Amino acid sequence: MGLVEWERGIDQIVLLEDGAVFIEVASVPGAFYEVEFNDGASAWQRLPFLVEGSGTRTFWIDREPPHTPSHPRESEIRLYRLRKADE
């Protein structure tokens, strides 16, 4: 994967050694968040689950299926965006 980008709501994104993508956000404990991703040419896809805010900082790692259709390193670009589920 050559480039990782993100939109609103994501404070930190790190490409890990194995090509996985670490995403960290400011969160509200107990709130739920929708994470969406896009490989550049396709429509936005939502994770099949909500990420729960576990404190004032919450993270999720995009490693591969079953949560996303492929490992992030298999895409030239992968975009991410996040929003509070009740917004």
C-alpha positions, -999 to 999 in steps of 0.1 A, spaced: 0 0 0 15 33 -11 -7 58 8 -30 59 37 -53 88 41 -80 97 66 -109 121 70 -125 137 100 -124 121 134 -92 102 132 -63 116 152 -35 92 144 -30 65 117 1 44 116 12 18 90 25 -12 110 54 -34 100 31 -61 88 12 -36 66 -18 -34 89 -32 0 97 -35 13 133 -62 40 137 -66 60 169 -93 85 177 -105 107 206 -136 90 219 -163 92 245 -164 62 269 -194 40 260 -201 58 227 -201 38 195 -184 47 162 -188 37 126 -156 32 106 -157 33 69 -130 26 43 -125 30 6 -98 16 -17 -99 47 -39 -121 34 -68 -150 18 -49 -178 32 -28 -173 37 9 -178 5 29 -187 3 65 -172 -22 90 -198 -48 99 -197 -38 135 -194 -6 156 -163 3 175 -170 11 211 -152 40 228 -133 23 256 -121 56 272 -110 90 259 -88 72 233 -99 43 212 -81 23 185 -89 -2 158 -64 -21 136 -72 -29 100 -55 -63 94 -76 -81 69 -108 -102 65 -133 -107 80 -136 -70 88 -123 -57 55 -123 -76 22 -85 -76 19 -53 -68 38 -45 -30 36 -11 -38 19 -30 -53 -10 -44 -18 -19 -25 10 -35 -45 34 -14 -70 30 15 -90 58 28 -107 58 63 -133 79 79 -151 77 112 -182 92 128 -201 87 160 -229 62 153 -257 83 166 -249 113 144 
